[in-house]
């Protein structure tokens, strides 16, 4: 059975790519490139070392959701065969 998602998966991956690209480009890097610190760490350092793992975690959650969808579709198709 084919997946009937309202938004194609390819578009979501492209969106994730462009959000990551924007996150690591001029406007956001310049916003966080300040001389102030939080707990002794520069804000740019915290932005990169917290923002990057958070974006990876969001992509991980997205792929887990896709895997759950594939497993439920597989069990539905097995039921239809019986």
MIDREN-548917 format. One record per residue (C-alpha): x, z, y; residue number from 0; residue in three letters. Coordinates in Angstrom, 3 decimals. Example, Ala and Ser with C-alpha at 12.3 -4.5 7.8 and 13.67 -1.06 7.14 Angstrom:
{c1=12.300, c3=7.800, c2=-4.500, resi=0, resn=ALA} $
{c1=13.670, c3=7.140, c2=-1.060, resi=1, resn=SER} $
END
This chain:
{c1=0.000, c3=0.000, c2=0.000, resi=0, resn=UNK} $
{c1=1.352, c3=-0.904, c2=3.434, resi=1, resn=UNK} $
{c1=1.894, c3=1.693, c2=6.121, resi=2, resn=UNK} $
{c1=-0.613, c3=1.410, c2=8.981, resi=3, resn=UNK} $
{c1=1.098, c3=3.449, c2=11.691, resi=4, resn=UNK} $
{c1=-0.167, c3=2.968, c2=15.243, resi=5, resn=UNK} $
{c1=3.413, c3=2.528, c2=16.482, resi=6, resn=UNK} $
{c1=5.842, c3=0.515, c2=14.374, resi=7, resn=UNK} $
{c1=8.804, c3=2.504, c2=13.127, resi=8, resn=UNK} $
{c1=11.287, c3=0.014, c2=14.555, resi=9, resn=UNK} $
{c1=10.014, c3=0.678, c2=18.070, resi=10, resn=UNK} $
{c1=10.493, c3=4.422, c2=17.594, resi=11, resn=UNK} $
{c1=14.113, c3=3.884, c2=16.512, resi=12, resn=UNK} $
{c1=14.730, c3=1.664, c2=19.543, resi=13, resn=UNK} $
{c1=13.202, c3=4.348, c2=21.763, resi=14, resn=UNK} $
{c1=15.494, c3=7.009, c2=20.237, resi=15, resn=UNK} $
{c1=18.503, c3=4.762, c2=20.836, resi=16, resn=UNK} $
{c1=17.653, c3=4.124, c2=24.483, resi=17, resn=UNK} $
{c1=16.883, c3=7.790, c2=25.155, resi=18, resn=UNK} $
{c1=20.306, c3=8.693, c2=23.765, resi=19, resn=UNK} $
{c1=21.899, c3=5.975, c2=25.861, resi=20, resn=UNK} $
{c1=20.207, c3=7.232, c2=29.024, resi=21, resn=UNK} $
{c1=21.134, c3=10.804, c2=28.143, resi=22, resn=UNK} $
{c1=24.830, c3=9.886, c2=28.119, resi=23, resn=UNK} $
{c1=24.842, c3=7.660, c2=31.225, resi=24, resn=UNK} $
{c1=25.288, c3=8.080, c2=34.956, resi=25, resn=UNK} $
{c1=22.122, c3=9.771, c2=36.243, resi=26, resn=UNK} $
{c1=22.055, c3=12.623, c2=33.763, resi=27, resn=UNK} $
{c1=25.807, c3=13.107, c2=33.524, resi=28, resn=UNK} $
{c1=25.995, c3=13.279, c2=37.328, resi=29, resn=UNK} $
{c1=23.143, c3=15.809, c2=37.496, resi=30, resn=UNK} $
{c1=24.955, c3=18.173, c2=35.134, resi=31, resn=UNK} $
{c1=28.466, c3=17.551, c2=36.502, resi=32, resn=UNK} $
{c1=28.586, c3=20.614, c2=38.752, resi=33, resn=UNK} $
{c1=31.210, c3=23.232, c2=39.393, resi=34, resn=UNK} $
{c1=28.877, c3=26.106, c2=38.452, resi=35, resn=UNK} $
{c1=29.033, c3=27.768, c2=35.048, resi=36, resn=UNK} $
{c1=26.673, c3=29.509, c2=32.624, resi=37, resn=UNK} $
{c1=28.293, c3=32.323, c2=30.642, resi=38, resn=UNK} $
{c1=31.662, c3=30.922, c2=31.720, resi=39, resn=UNK} $
{c1=30.984, c3=27.410, c2=30.402, resi=40, resn=UNK} $
{c1=30.617, c3=24.401, c2=32.736, resi=41, resn=UNK} $
{c1=27.080, c3=23.016, c2=32.829, resi=42, resn=UNK} $
{c1=28.236, c3=19.530, c2=31.763, resi=43, resn=UNK} $
{c1=29.910, c3=21.027, c2=28.683, resi=44, resn=UNK} $
{c1=26.696, c3=22.848, c2=27.747, resi=45, resn=UNK} $
{c1=24.606, c3=19.732, c2=28.379, resi=46, resn=UNK} $
{c1=26.740, c3=17.640, c2=26.046, resi=47, resn=UNK} $
{c1=27.252, c3=20.250, c2=23.330, resi=48, resn=UNK} $
{c1=23.618, c3=21.379, c2=23.272, resi=49, resn=UNK} $
{c1=21.882, c3=18.094, c2=24.156, resi=50, resn=UNK} $
{c1=23.712, c3=15.985, c2=21.591, resi=51, resn=UNK} $
{c1=22.906, c3=18.224, c2=18.574, resi=52, resn=UNK} $
{c1=19.332, c3=18.568, c2=19.798, resi=53, resn=UNK} $
{c1=18.933, c3=14.776, c2=19.849, resi=54, resn=UNK} $
{c1=20.395, c3=14.583, c2=16.340, resi=55, resn=UNK} $
{c1=17.950, c3=17.289, c2=15.226, resi=56, resn=UNK} $
{c1=14.984, c3=15.368, c2=16.653, resi=57, resn=UNK} $
{c1=16.078, c3=12.244, c2=14.766, resi=58, resn=UNK} $
{c1=16.479, c3=14.358, c2=11.622, resi=59, resn=UNK} $
{c1=12.916, c3=15.658, c2=11.997, resi=60, resn=UNK} $
{c1=11.683, c3=12.097, c2=12.513, resi=61, resn=UNK} $
{c1=13.365, c3=10.879, c2=9.324, resi=62, resn=UNK} $
{c1=12.020, c3=13.855, c2=7.366, resi=63, resn=UNK} $
{c1=8.522, c3=12.943, c2=8.542, resi=64, resn=UNK} $
{c1=9.092, c3=9.361, c2=7.388, resi=65, resn=UNK} $
{c1=10.247, c3=10.582, c2=3.978, resi=66, resn=UNK} $
{c1=7.124, c3=12.731, c2=3.605, resi=67, resn=UNK} $
{c1=4.988, c3=9.707, c2=4.436, resi=68, resn=UNK} $
{c1=6.790, c3=7.605, c2=1.829, resi=69, resn=UNK} $
{c1=6.319, c3=10.247, c2=-0.862, resi=70, resn=UNK} $
{c1=2.598, c3=10.634, c2=-0.186, resi=71, resn=UNK} $
{c1=2.132, c3=6.859, c2=-0.187, resi=72, resn=UNK} $
{c1=3.968, c3=6.659, c2=-3.497, resi=73, resn=UNK} $
{c1=1.701, c3=9.259, c2=-5.084, resi=74, resn=UNK} $
{c1=-1.396, c3=7.478, c2=-3.723, resi=75, resn=UNK} $
{c1=-0.264, c3=4.159, c2=-5.191, resi=76, resn=UNK} $
{c1=0.390, c3=5.827, c2=-8.545, resi=77, resn=UNK} $
{c1=-3.150, c3=7.206, c2=-8.538, resi=78, resn=UNK} $
{c1=-4.536, c3=3.759, c2=-7.808, resi=79, resn=UNK} $
{c1=-2.648, c3=2.279, c2=-10.765, resi=80, resn=UNK} $
{c1=-4.193, c3=4.773, c2=-13.186, resi=81, resn=UNK} $
END
